Amino acid sequence: MGELKLNSNLNYFPSQKDKVNYSFGVDFNLVDNIKFILGHSKKIKYSAGIIFNFQGITIEYGAGYQKLETFNMFHHGVDLVFNLNMANKWQKLLKP
């Protein structure tokens, strides 16, 4: 419990003059199966997400605020990830 990871990224695009993109992020494991993520980058000003993993099923939710040249945008999404190697375990859970 309480594992904290710091990560960063720097991208340079030589084909576009003086185009550099950066990002910073923090991952914090609240407990074994729940992770909270905060991020910031040049293109997406604020972002946050949560990852919940239980018995081979992962639910990932993320949201971000992006400031573009002419307007601001808020976007979010949910991903469901299934570990197909655990199908036998799911069948046992789903049987009455």
Buried (B, 14 or more C-beta within 10 A) or exposed (E): EEEEEEEEEEEEEEEEEEEEEEBEBBBEBEEEEBBEBEBBBEEBEBBBBBBBBEEBEBEBBBEBBBEEEEEEEEEEEEEEEEEEEEEEEBEEEEEE
